[in-house]
């Protein structure tokens, strides 16, 4: 994908069997939207894993029309502190080291500790 679009960002961490342990990606549109709508972002994960035993997460902002804007996505094998630390470091790297002013999350203890 990076060959087609230099602004596509992704990071992967694989298990020994080459299955996905952690994945993060954001396309060029999402990265550009963060510059405009990234003051306050929300990060949330699915309640349960999917059939591949991965938790799906999304970074979301709100545009000037009050509409949700996708700013990045993730897949995680677990919701441990180290997984969230890895993910949030990828997020910062993707967004040029620019952290949002505010970060909304659920009550996940691991996520709180990682932030």
MMTF fields as JSON, N, C-alpha, C and O atoms, coordinates in Angstrom:
{
  "mmtfVersion": "1.0.0",
  "mmtfProducer": "UNKNOWN",
  "numBonds": 459,
  "numAtoms": 460,
  "numGroups": 115,
  "numChains": 1,
  "numModels": 1,
  "chainsPerModel": [1],
  "groupsPerChain": [115],
  "chainIdList": ["A"],
  "bondAtomList": [4, 2, 8, 6, 12, 10, 16, 14, 20, 18, 24, 22, 28, 26, 32, 30, 36, 34, 40, 38, 44, 42, 48, 46, 52, 50, 56, 54, 60, 58, 64, 62, 68, 66, 72, 70, 76, 74, 80, 78, 84, 82, 88, 86, 92, 90, 96, 94, 100, 98, 104, 102, 108, 106, 112, 110, 116, 114, 120, 118, 124, 122, 128, 126, 132, 130, 136, 134, 140, 138, 144, 142, 148, 146, 152, 150, 156, 154, 160, 158, 164, 162, 168, 166, 172, 170, 176, 174, 180, 178, 184, 182, 188, 186, 192, 190, 196, 194, 200, 198, 204, 202, 208, 206, 212, 210, 216, 214, 220, 218, 224, 222, 228, 226, 232, 230, 236, 234, 240, 238, 244, 242, 248, 246, 252, 250, 256, 254, 260, 258, 264, 262, 268, 266, 272, 270, 276, 274, 280, 278, 284, 282, 288, 286, 292, 290, 296, 294, 300, 298, 304, 302, 308, 306, 312, 310, 316, 314, 320, 318, 324, 322, 328, 326, 332, 330, 336, 334, 340, 338, 344, 342, 348, 346, 352, 350, 356, 354, 360, 358, 364, 362, 368, 366, 372, 370, 376, 374, 380, 378, 384, 382, 388, 386, 392, 390, 396, 394, 400, 398, 404, 402, 408, 406, 412, 410, 416, 414, 420, 418, 424, 422, 428, 426, 432, 430, 436, 434, 440, 438, 444, 442, 448, 446, 452, 450, 456, 454],
  "bondOrderList": [1, 1, 1, 1, 1, 1, 1, 1, 1, 1, 1, 1, 1, 1, 1, 1, 1, 1, 1, 1, 1, 1, 1, 1, 1, 1, 1, 1, 1, 1, 1, 1, 1, 1, 1, 1, 1, 1, 1, 1, 1, 1, 1, 1, 1, 1, 1, 1, 1, 1, 1, 1, 1, 1, 1, 1, 1, 1, 1, 1, 1, 1, 1, 1, 1, 1, 1, 1, 1, 1, 1, 1, 1, 1, 1, 1, 1, 1, 1, 1, 1, 1, 1, 1, 1, 1, 1, 1, 1, 1, 1, 1, 1, 1, 1, 1, 1, 1, 1, 1, 1, 1, 1, 1, 1, 1, 1, 1, 1, 1, 1, 1, 1, 1],
  "groupList": [{"groupName": "UNK", "atomNameList": ["N", "CA", "C", "O"], "elementList": ["N", "C", "C", "O"], "formalChargeList": [0, 0, 0, 0], "bondAtomList": [1, 0, 2, 1, 3, 2], "bondOrderList": [1, 1, 2], "singleLetterCode": "X", "chemCompType": "L-PEPTIDE LINKING"}],
  "groupTypeList": [0, 0, 0, 0, 0, 0, 0, 0, 0, 0, 0, 0, 0, 0, 0, 0, 0, 0, 0, 0, 0, 0, 0, 0, 0, 0, 0, 0, 0, 0, 0, 0, 0, 0, 0, 0, 0, 0, 0, 0, 0, 0, 0, 0, 0, 0, 0, 0, 0, 0, 0, 0, 0, 0, 0, 0, 0, 0, 0, 0, 0, 0, 0, 0, 0, 0, 0, 0, 0, 0, 0, 0, 0, 0, 0, 0, 0, 0, 0, 0, 0, 0, 0, 0, 0, 0, 0, 0, 0, 0, 0, 0, 0, 0, 0, 0, 0, 0, 0, 0, 0, 0, 0, 0, 0, 0, 0, 0, 0, 0, 0, 0, 0, 0, 0],
  "groupIdList": [1, 2, 3, 4, 5, 6, 7, 8, 9, 10, 11, 12, 13, 14, 15, 16, 17, 18, 19, 20, 21, 22, 23, 24, 25, 26, 27, 28, 29, 30, 31, 32, 33, 34, 35, 36, 37, 38, 39, 40, 41, 42, 43, 44, 45, 46, 47, 48, 49, 50, 51, 52, 53, 54, 55, 56, 57, 58, 59, 60, 61, 62, 63, 64, 65, 66, 67, 68, 69, 70, 71, 72, 73, 74, 75, 76, 77, 78, 79, 80, 81, 82, 83, 84, 85, 86, 87, 88, 89, 90, 91, 92, 93, 94, 95, 96, 97, 98, 99, 100, 101, 102, 103, 104, 105, 106, 107, 108, 109, 110, 111, 112, 113, 114, 115],
  "secStructList": [7, 6, 6, 6, 7, 6, 6, 7, 3, 3, 3, 3, 3, 3, 7, 6, 6, 1, 7, 3, 3, 3, 3, 3, 3, 3, 7, 2, 2, 2, 2, 2, 2, 2, 2, 2, 2, 7, 1, 3, 3, 3, 3, 3, 3, 7, 1, 1, 7, 7, 6, 6, 1, 7, 3, 3, 3, 3, 3, 3, 3, 3, 7, 6, 6, 1, 7, 3, 3, 3, 3, 3, 3, 3, 3, 3, 1, 7, 7, 7, 2, 2, 2, 2, 2, 2, 2, 2, 2, 2, 2, 2, 2, 2, 6, 6, 6, 7, 7, 7, 1, 3, 3, 3, 7, 7, 1, 7, 2, 2, 2, 2, 2, 2, 7],
  "xCoordList": [0.827, 0.0, 0.871, 0.531, 1.987, 2.865, 3.445, 3.766, 3.581, 4.082, 3.088, 3.484, 1.796, 0.755, 0.551, 0.204, 0.769, 0.515, 1.537, 1.469, 2.467, 3.53, 3.008, 3.712, 1.792, 1.228, 0.432, -0.118, 0.362, -0.264, 0.727, 1.898, 0.256, 1.125, 0.627, -0.574, 1.536, 1.156, 2.347, 3.502, 2.038, 3.032, 2.427, 1.239, 3.248, 2.814, 3.781, 4.989, 3.238, 4.045, 3.429, 2.241, 4.229, 3.731, 4.152, 5.168, 3.341, 3.684, 4.728, 5.039, 5.267, 6.243, 5.673, 6.398, 4.362, 3.732, 3.283, 2.548, 3.732, 3.437, 1.992, 1.56, 1.243, -0.097, 0.042, 1.065, -0.986, -0.944, -1.033, -1.931, -0.097, -0.146, -0.69, -1.601, -0.128, -0.545, -0.446, 0.511, -1.421, -1.392, -2.016, -3.009, -1.429, -1.981, -1.843, -0.825, -2.861, -2.762, -3.637, -4.65, -3.209, -3.964, -3.653, -2.49, -4.679, -4.455, -4.18, -4.247, -3.874, -3.509, -4.639, -4.385, -5.876, -7.029, -7.164, -7.43, -6.98, -7.07, -5.972, -6.213, -4.778, -3.66, -3.881, -3.567, -4.413, -4.706, -5.841, -5.802, -6.855, -7.991, -7.543, -8.102, -6.542, -6.047, -5.535, -5.695, -4.925, -4.42, -5.544, -5.337, -6.733, -7.878, -8.771, -9.27, -8.973, -9.977, -9.378, -10.083, -8.1, -7.429, -7.26, -6.463, -7.993, -7.874, -8.248, -7.501, -9.409, -9.907, -10.208, -10.94, -9.643, -9.95, -10.461, -10.216, -11.171, -11.689, -11.027, -10.848, -10.67, -10.182, -11.039, -11.249, -11.532, -12.367, -12.073, -11.659, -12.288, -12.106, -13.429, -14.352, -13.503, -14.699, -14.841, -13.862, -16.06, -16.326, -15.671, -15.172, -15.677, -15.152, -14.31, -14.37, -13.54, -12.726, -13.583, -14.69, -13.05, -13.752, -13.343, -12.657, -13.753, -13.464, -11.973, -11.549, -11.183, -9.734, -9.039, -7.811, -9.813, -9.289, -8.493, -7.458, -8.977, -8.348, -9.356, -10.532, -8.893, -9.716, -9.5, -8.36, -10.576, -10.499, -10.631, -11.512, -9.753, -9.8, -9.861, -9.385, -10.451, -10.531, -10.239, -10.672, -9.489, -9.229, -10.193, -10.212, -10.994, -12.037, -11.991, -11.813, -12.154, -12.287, -13.659, -14.429, -13.962, -15.241, -14.946, -14.201, -15.54, -15.276, -16.153, -16.907, -16.053, -16.778, -18.285, -19.031, -18.74, -20.175, -20.718, -21.872, -19.888, -20.312, -20.319, -20.925, -19.651, -19.616, -18.343, -17.276, -18.478, -17.315, -16.377, -16.816, -15.085, -14.056, -13.033, -12.414, -12.858, -11.914, -10.487, -10.122, -9.68, -8.307, -7.262, -6.069, -7.683, -6.76, -7.453, -8.489, -6.879, -7.462, -6.383, -5.194, -6.83, -5.88, -6.517, -7.737, -5.659, -6.023, -5.042, -3.839, -5.564, -4.706, -5.089, -6.268, -4.09, -4.325, -4.865, -5.582, -4.522, -4.971, -5.061, -4.655, -5.595, -5.73, -4.857, -5.315, -3.609, -2.656, -1.991, -2.011, -1.411, -0.78, 0.256, 0.275, 1.114, 2.169, 1.603, 2.192, 0.468, -0.171, -0.641, -0.452, -1.253, -1.715, -0.54, -0.602, 0.52, 1.707, 2.25, 2.557, 2.368, 2.854, 1.948, 2.421, 0.644, -0.326, -0.253, -0.236, -0.209, -0.188, 1.138, 1.171, 2.22, 3.5, 3.416, 3.912, 2.79, 2.586, 1.74, 2.022, 0.707, -0.175, 0.624, 0.506, 1.427, 2.231, 3.213, 3.381, 3.848, 4.785, 4.059, 4.548, 2.904, 2.102, 1.705, 1.698, 1.38, 0.897, 2.019, 1.766, 3.239, 4.375, 4.727, 5.311, 4.378, 4.685, 3.701, 3.893, 2.642, 1.646, 0.554, -0.255, 0.535, -0.493, -1.742, -1.637, -2.922, -4.141, -4.194, -3.523, -4.994, -5.152, -5.955, -5.751, -6.868, -7.704, -7.89, -7.872, -8.069, -8.165, -9.31, -9.234, -10.362, -11.501, -11.367, -11.11, -11.542, -11.48, -12.584, -13.31, -12.696, -13.629, -12.917, -11.881, -13.447, -12.885, -11.851, -11.605, -11.248, -10.261, -9.019, -8.35, -8.717, -7.585, -6.251, -5.373, -6.092, -4.839, -4.618, -3.499, -5.692, -5.588, -5.206, -4.361, -5.815, -5.497, -4.022, -3.367, -3.51, -2.104, -1.163, -0.101, -1.546, -0.696, -0.615, 0.42, -1.714, -1.722, -0.973, -0.87],
  "yCoordList": [-1.197, 0.0, 1.26, 2.261, 1.198, 2.362, 2.734, 3.897, 1.744, 2.035, 2.905, 3.74, 2.703, 3.476, 4.848, 5.807, 4.937, 6.192, 6.352, 5.644, 7.265, 7.477, 7.958, 7.839, 8.497, 8.99, 7.936, 8.22, 6.714, 5.609, 5.144, 4.91, 5.013, 4.63, 3.329, 3.164, 2.405, 1.195, 0.642, 0.837, -0.046, -0.756, -2.101, -2.192, -3.14, -4.486, -5.09, -4.86, -5.854, -6.709, -8.095, -8.274, -9.07, -10.416, -11.383, -11.191, -12.431, -13.531, -14.407, -14.192, -15.383, -16.299, -17.062, -17.378, -17.362, -18.096, -17.17, -17.585, -15.912, -14.89, -14.389, -13.71, -14.71, -14.139, -12.74, -12.411, -11.932, -10.552, -10.518, -11.106, -9.829, -9.54, -8.133, -7.918, -7.173, -5.776, -5.166, -5.421, -4.372, -3.676, -2.302, -2.139, -1.326, 0.034, 0.564, 0.335, 1.272, 1.904, 3.15, 3.267, 4.073, 5.3, 5.7, 5.729, 6.004, 6.411, 7.913, 8.62, 8.379, 9.792, 10.726, 11.768, 10.366, 11.199, 11.314, 12.395, 10.2, 10.205, 11.063, 11.803, 10.957, 11.743, 13.234, 14.051, 13.593, 15.0, 15.502, 16.636, 14.657, 15.05, 15.331, 16.203, 14.601, 14.83, 16.256, 16.851, 16.802, 18.174, 19.172, 20.189, 18.891, 19.801, 19.442, 20.329, 18.152, 17.712, 16.876, 16.067, 17.053, 16.215, 16.833, 16.343, 17.904, 18.525, 17.538, 17.327, 16.95, 15.948, 14.703, 14.766, 13.576, 12.345, 11.299, 11.364, 10.346, 9.23, 7.954, 7.762, 7.094, 5.77, 4.75, 4.844, 3.779, 2.743, 1.422, 1.385, 0.347, -0.988, -1.735, -1.372, -2.787, -3.625, -4.299, -4.498, -4.641, -5.266, -6.641, -7.021, -7.371, -8.723, -8.945, -8.15, -9.996, -10.286, -10.834, -11.324, -10.743, -11.299, -12.756, -13.319, -13.366, -14.79, -15.066, -16.219, -14.04, -14.192, -13.918, -13.853, -13.759, -13.472, -12.177, -12.1, -11.169, -9.852, -8.805, -8.868, -7.856, -6.73, -5.597, -5.266, -5.008, -3.904, -2.579, -2.42, -1.641, -0.327, 0.772, 0.601, 1.906, 3.032, 4.348, 4.582, 5.199, 6.571, 7.444, 7.39, 8.248, 9.032, 10.479, 10.744, 11.41, 12.827, 13.294, 12.511, 14.553, 15.124, 16.345, 17.234, 16.385, 17.508, 18.71, 18.674, 19.769, 21.015, 20.88, 21.763, 19.781, 19.541, 18.584, 18.16, 18.249, 17.337, 15.878, 15.04, 15.567, 14.199, 13.498, 14.105, 12.217, 11.416, 11.272, 11.081, 11.363, 11.249, 10.221, 10.381, 9.171, 8.117, 8.626, 9.15, 8.468, 8.965, 7.85, 8.121, 6.624, 5.494, 4.262, 4.362, 3.087, 1.815, 0.901, 1.069, -0.068, -1.024, -2.397, -2.537, -3.396, -4.758, -5.175, -4.943, -5.8, -6.209, -7.608, -7.959, -8.395, -9.751, -9.714, -10.624, -8.672, -8.551, -7.074, -6.198, -6.82, -5.44, -5.216, -4.69, -5.62, -5.441, -4.066, -3.437, -3.617, -2.298, -2.141, -1.119, -3.135, -3.049, -2.923, -2.256, -3.56, -3.448, -2.021, -1.481, -1.417, -0.037, 0.936, 1.899, 0.691, 1.553, 1.507, 2.545, 0.304, 0.14, 0.902, 1.626, 0.726, 1.36, 2.882, 3.546, 3.44, 4.895, 5.487, 6.619, 4.736, 5.192, 5.222, 6.156, 4.205, 4.196, 5.392, 6.041, 5.676, 6.804, 8.109, 8.892, 8.336, 9.561, 9.648, 10.714, 8.554, 8.531, 8.863, 9.655, 8.263, 8.495, 9.958, 10.503, 10.583, 11.961, 12.971, 14.091, 12.576, 13.495, 13.925, 14.99, 13.106, 13.438, 14.406, 14.829, 14.765, 15.718, 14.986, 14.269, 15.168, 14.55, 15.424, 16.647, 14.816, 15.625, 16.345, 15.948, 17.401, 18.14, 17.333, 17.447, 16.518, 15.689, 14.313, 14.146, 13.325, 11.942, 11.29, 11.166, 10.873, 10.216, 8.71, 8.217, 7.977, 6.521, 5.965, 6.711, 4.637, 4.014, 3.808, 4.424, 2.976, 2.785, 1.662, 1.129, 1.295, 0.218, 0.608, 1.592, -0.163, 0.153, 0.09, 0.92, -0.878, -0.999, 0.218, 0.716, 0.69, 1.853, 3.094, 3.881, 3.265, 4.412, 4.411, 5.453, 3.256, 3.168, 3.441, 4.035, 3.012, 3.219, 4.693, 5.161, 5.433, 6.859, 7.646, 8.869],
  "zCoordList": [0.0, 0.0, 0.0, -0.632, 0.712, 0.784, -0.573, -0.816, -1.462, -2.807, -3.578, -4.39, -3.318, -4.006, -3.38, -4.069, -2.062, -1.362, -0.236, 0.769, -0.399, 0.586, 1.937, 2.94, 1.984, 3.238, 3.989, 5.053, 3.449, 4.175, 5.237, 4.94, 6.466, 7.575, 8.173, 8.39, 8.441, 9.158, 9.926, 9.548, 11.001, 11.806, 12.181, 12.49, 12.152, 12.519, 13.521, 13.459, 14.429, 15.283, 15.172, 15.44, 14.778, 14.523, 15.623, 16.291, 15.794, 16.69, 16.003, 14.832, 16.711, 16.123, 14.932, 13.989, 14.974, 13.867, 12.731, 11.834, 12.781, 11.771, 11.802, 10.87, 12.851, 13.007, 13.608, 14.208, 13.442, 13.933, 15.456, 16.058, 16.048, 17.48, 17.674, 18.474, 16.939, 16.996, 15.608, 14.877, 15.253, 13.963, 14.133, 14.843, 13.481, 13.449, 12.037, 11.384, 11.556, 10.246, 10.184, 10.874, 9.331, 9.055, 7.62, 7.217, 6.86, 5.472, 5.402, 6.408, 4.208, 4.016, 4.441, 5.046, 4.132, 4.486, 6.005, 6.531, 6.699, 8.163, 8.784, 9.738, 8.239, 8.768, 8.531, 9.397, 7.379, 7.088, 7.979, 8.458, 8.203, 9.039, 10.47, 11.135, 10.946, 12.304, 12.472, 13.538, 11.438, 11.517, 11.758, 12.421, 11.226, 11.369, 12.552, 13.244, 12.788, 13.764, 14.887, 15.492, 15.177, 16.158, 17.526, 18.326, 17.82, 19.147, 20.25, 21.206, 20.09, 21.028, 20.207, 19.22, 20.616, 19.898, 20.873, 22.077, 20.321, 21.091, 20.597, 19.394, 21.521, 21.147, 21.864, 23.074, 21.121, 21.712, 21.03, 19.872, 21.754, 21.199, 21.229, 21.959, 20.42, 20.414, 21.772, 22.49, 22.103, 23.403, 23.507, 24.566, 22.414, 22.412, 21.168, 20.23, 21.147, 19.971, 18.843, 19.066, 17.622, 16.474, 16.288, 17.141, 15.196, 14.994, 14.824, 14.904, 14.596, 14.491, 15.822, 15.881, 16.877, 18.217, 18.267, 18.929, 17.569, 17.574, 18.024, 17.665, 18.803, 19.238, 18.242, 17.913, 17.768, 16.806, 17.56, 18.404, 17.246, 17.883, 16.841, 15.719, 17.215, 16.276, 16.99, 18.118, 16.288, 16.714, 15.926, 14.696, 16.619, 15.961, 16.443, 17.632, 15.505, 15.812, 15.349, 14.792, 15.574, 15.142, 14.285, 14.695, 13.08, 12.175, 12.52, 13.492, 11.727, 11.994, 11.852, 12.275, 11.26, 11.081, 12.139, 12.068, 13.111, 14.17, 13.742, 14.409, 12.639, 12.128, 12.594, 12.678, 12.892, 13.268, 12.082, 10.948, 12.353, 11.32, 11.779, 12.831, 10.994, 11.341, 11.177, 10.125, 12.234, 12.229, 12.284, 12.152, 12.472, 12.516, 13.056, 13.713, 12.78, 13.212, 13.769, 13.498, 14.554, 15.113, 15.268, 15.348, 15.308, 15.692, 16.773, 16.654, 17.84, 18.95, 19.405, 19.447, 19.74, 20.231, 21.661, 22.078, 22.408, 23.793, 24.165, 23.4, 25.34, 25.818, 27.053, 28.067, 26.947, 28.036, 27.93, 26.873, 29.024, 29.072, 27.969, 27.285, 27.786, 26.772, 25.362, 24.511, 25.114, 23.796, 23.544, 22.454, 24.553, 24.404, 24.294, 23.531, 25.047, 24.931, 23.508, 22.922, 22.954, 21.579, 20.613, 19.737, 20.789, 19.901, 19.976, 18.94, 21.168, 21.305, 20.822, 20.341, 20.945, 20.377, 18.85, 18.219, 18.256, 16.799, 16.379, 15.371, 17.156, 16.864, 16.836, 15.894, 17.858, 17.92, 16.758, 16.165, 16.437, 15.309, 14.009, 13.204, 13.81, 12.607, 12.471, 11.368, 13.573, 13.556, 13.801, 14.246, 13.511, 13.598, 15.005, 15.201, 15.994, 17.381, 18.01, 19.15, 17.279, 17.785, 18.552, 17.963, 19.85, 20.683, 20.678, 20.586, 20.775, 20.87, 22.218, 23.171, 22.285, 23.541, 24.553, 25.762, 24.042, 24.896, 24.295, 23.075, 25.165, 24.734, 25.498, 26.72, 24.815, 25.446, 25.284, 24.186, 26.389, 26.352, 27.237, 27.895, 27.242, 28.174, 29.515, 29.765, 30.35, 31.688, 31.763, 32.845, 30.643, 30.589, 31.403, 31.086, 32.445, 33.323, 32.581, 32.819, 31.691, 30.926, 30.047, 29.926, 29.438, 28.56, 29.368, 28.939, 30.514, 31.373, 31.763, 31.732, 32.124, 32.534, 31.378, 31.565, 30.178, 29.001, 28.634, 28.158, 28.856, 28.529, 29.583, 29.483]
}
